[in-house]
């Protein structure tokens, strides 16, 4: 995803599209140089999906989620994933109340709208699976009783791309639960100068009130936006193009496992959301190409020899996108 739809030029946020586009402007009051990642998070919200954020420490992942929640007028929580974290620490557990001689449910941090799962690959698979089950089912079951999670619900899970010691990498089946994998790059020189200047002038990332971030959308606006996205038309030639791209990934020698039909439907959903944010009521092949890498890069399983040769999932997708004919 190399670009982002333009923000509205006016301050009229009466319609859902203008409201969601204005979110990026509000987040930029606290986070500099990460517009594409913010747009990816909004696409995930529109598609009821979740996001895997990959970036080195210090690229404002926590600040971004907090600023996004503030601009959307929804709740957010953060969980630091560690090797000793238990499933109940995330989902909640039954607590015995001596006064009533009964067990009561104490909700975990997963009961929020935007959950930052920091360094998800540092916790054992059992705890990873507990969170991913909540992501898929939108509910938590404790002692046989299902408890629905709030709406909207988005998990932004982070992982460090350079540290591997003491980690438990997510297996392919669990990676497939994430709608998008977004990379958080080091800001450009100009953006980093802006960041340093803001801090020199007194910016405090722990005080979003002082940053001037105000709610420009809420859960109702998001529901209206989702209903509007569902009306975006997908022509048969675009649907066929998505399928041709998916089938092409299954025939690349460097790929051990290409994308699944679920990945095809995910790409169609994210392309519709991108088209809607771009103020169009139909999907074009360019929409598909723009959002293909964030939607598919984590779903490809490279062969070991290809990884040793320096082949990347993005490189394979670039090759696929350039080789599959684009419909007119």
N, C-alpha and C positions, 0 to 999 in steps of 0.2 A: 504494500500500500504506500505509494509514493506521494500522494497528494490527498487533500481533504476538501470536501465541499465547502463553498464559500459561506461565511457567516452573513446573516442579514445586516443590511446597512442601517436599518432603522431600529428604534427601540420598541417596536410593536411586537409583542410576543403572544398575541391572542391566538394564533394557530399553532398546532403541535410542532410543525416543522421549524418554524421560527424559534419556538421555545427551545427545542433541542439543539439547534445550531447555536443559539445564544449560550448554551452550556459551555461550549468550548472557549468562548470569550471570558466567561467567569473563571474557568479553571486556569486560564492563562494569567490571571492576576496573581496566582501563586506558583504555577509551574510554567517554565519557559522552554520552548523548543520541542514540545512533545505533542503537537497538534494531531499527528496521525494516530498516536496511541489513544488519545482521548476520543477521537472519532471511532476507533476500533471498539472501545468500551461502550460507546453509544450504540453501535451496530449490534453488539452482543445483547445489550438491554432490549433493543427492538426485536431481536430474534429469540429472546428468552434463553440465551446461551451463557457460557462462561468463558473466561479468558485466562490463558497462561502467559504471564509476563516474564520475559527473560532479559535480565540486565544486571550489570555489576552494581554493587552497593553504592548508594549515593546519587542515584539517578531519579530520585523523588517519587518512587513507587507508592510509598505510604501517603505522602502528601497529595499525590494525584487522586487517590481513592477518596481521601477525606474532602478534598476540594470538590470532587465530582458529587459526592453525597450532599454537600452543603448546597451546591447549585441546583440540585434536584429536589431538595427538601425531603430527603429520606435519611434513614439511620445507617450507620456504618460501624463495623467493629474490626479489630485486627487480632489475629492469632499468630504467635511466633511458634512455628513448628520445630520441635526438638526431639531427640531420640527417645526421651522418656514421656512424651505426650501420649495420653491414653484416648481412646475413642470418646469416652464420656466427657473428657475435657473440652471436646469440640461440640458434640451433639447435645450434651446434657445428661443428667442421670437422676435416679430416684434417691431421695434423701429421707432418712427416717426422722420423723418428728416425735420426740418423746412426749410432748404435751398431748398430742392426739393419738399416739400409738399407731400412726399410719405413715405410709410412705407418700411423699409428695414429689412431683417432678420439678427439678430445677433446670430451666432452659440453659443450654450452652450458648456460646457466642455465635453459633450458626444461625440463631434466630435473629436475623437482622436483614436489612435490604442489600447492602454492599459489604461483603466479607473479604478482607484482605488476608489470604492464607500465605503468610510470609515464609519463604523457603520450605515449600511443601515437600521437597525431596529430602529433607533432613529428618523426617519422621518415618517410623516403620510402616510397612504395607498395610497392617491392620488398621492403623489410624487414618492412613490415606484413603483406604476403602470406605471407612465410615463417612468421610466428607464427600467422596465421590458418589456414594449412594444417595446422600441428601441432594446433591446436585442433579442427579438423574430423576429422582422420584418427587422432588420438591416437598419432602416430608421426612420426619425422623420417627422411627419406631423404637420405643423403649418399653420393655416388658409387654410386648405384643400390642401396645396402643400407638396407633399412628398419630403424629402431631404435625399439622401443616405448617410449612414455612411461610413467612410473609411474602407479599407481592408488592413490588418487584423483588426478585432475589438473584443476585449475581455474585459469583465467586471470582475474584481476581487472585489467582495463585501465582507466586513468584518463585523463580529458581535462579541460582547464580550460574552463569555459563562457564566459569573458570575453575570452580572448586568441585572436586569429586570425592575427596576423602570424607568418610563419615556420612555419605548420602545414600539414599534408596531411590534410584531413578524410577519414575513412573513407567510401568509396562505399557505396551502399545494399546491394549484394550482400555486402559484408564486414560491414556492421552486422548483417545478418540472421544471422550466425554467433553472435552473442551472444544467450543465452537471455533475459537481463534487462538493462535499463538502469536503474540506481538513482541517484537524486540524493542527494548528501550535503549537507544543509542546514547553515547556520550554527546552532549550538545555541541553544536558548532562553536567556533571561536566567538562569534558575535553574540550568540545566546549565552555562552558562559560568562562573557563580560557583563551582560545584562544581569545574570544571576548574582555575580559578585557585587555589582553596583547596588542592587536591591538590598543585599545583606549589609553593605556598608552604610546604607541609608536607614537601617533599622528594621528591615523586614524580619519578622519572626515566624518561621513555618509552623509553630505551635499555636499561633493566634490568627485564625482565619478571619475573625471579625475585623482586625486591623487591616487585613488585606483587602477588605471591601467586597468580599464575595457574597452575593445575594441570591436567593432562590429565583430561578427563572422558569422552572418547570416543576411538576410534582407527579405523583403516581397516576393521577387522573389524566394528565397530559400525556404520560407515557402510554397508558392504555389506549387513548385516542390515537396516538401515533402508530401503535401496533396494528390497530384496526385499519388505518390508512395504508400502511405498508402491505397489508394482505390484499389490497386492491390493485397493486402494481402488476401489470400484465407481463407474462412471460410467453414469448412466441415459441412455436414449435422448433424453429431453427436455433433459438438460444438454448432450449432444453437439450436438443441434440448435440449442440456444441459442448455443453457441460459433460454430457455422457462421453463424447469422443475424447475430451481431455482426460476424464477419469480412466477410460480404457487404455489410453496411451501410457499412463503411469504404470500400468500393469505389464507393459511390454518393454520397459527400459532395463537393460542388462544390469545397471548399477543398483536397481531396486529389488529387494527381496520380497517386499510386500507392497503392492500399490494401494491406492485409496479404494474404499468400499462404497457401495451404493449409499450408505449413510452420509459419506463425505460428499457425494454428488448433491444430495438434497440440502446439505449444509451450505454448499457453495451457492446453490440457487437462492437460498434464504438470505445469505449475506449480500449477494448481488442485488436482490430486490431492495434491501434496506439501503444500500449505497445509492441505488437509482432514486429512491424516495428522498434521501437527504439531498440529492442533486436536483430536486424539484422536477423529476420526470415520473410519469405513470407507466413506464415500460422499461424493461431491462434490455441493454445493448450488450453485444459481445465485449465491448471495452469495459463495462462494469464487471463482467466475469473475470477478465484478465487482471484488473486492478486489485481485486479482492482474493484472487486464487491462492497466492502464496501465504497470506496470513491464515487462510482457512485450511490449507492442506499441508503446510510444511511439517507439522508435528504428526501427521498421519502416515508419512512415508517411512518405511523401514529400509535403510540402506544396507547393502551387503558389507561385510567386514572389510573386504579388500578395497571396496570403493571408498570407505571412510579413510583407510590408510593412504589412499592416493589423494586425499584432500577433497573428495567430492562432497558437496553439500546438498541438502534437500532443496534449497532455493535455486541452486545451479541446475538441478534436474528439472525443476518446474519451469525455469527459464527456457530450457531446451524443449520441453513439451509444449509450452505456450507458443514458441516460435515455429514448431513443426506441424502443429495441427491447423488445418485450414480454417480461417475465420469466415463465418457465413456473412453474406452481404445483407 
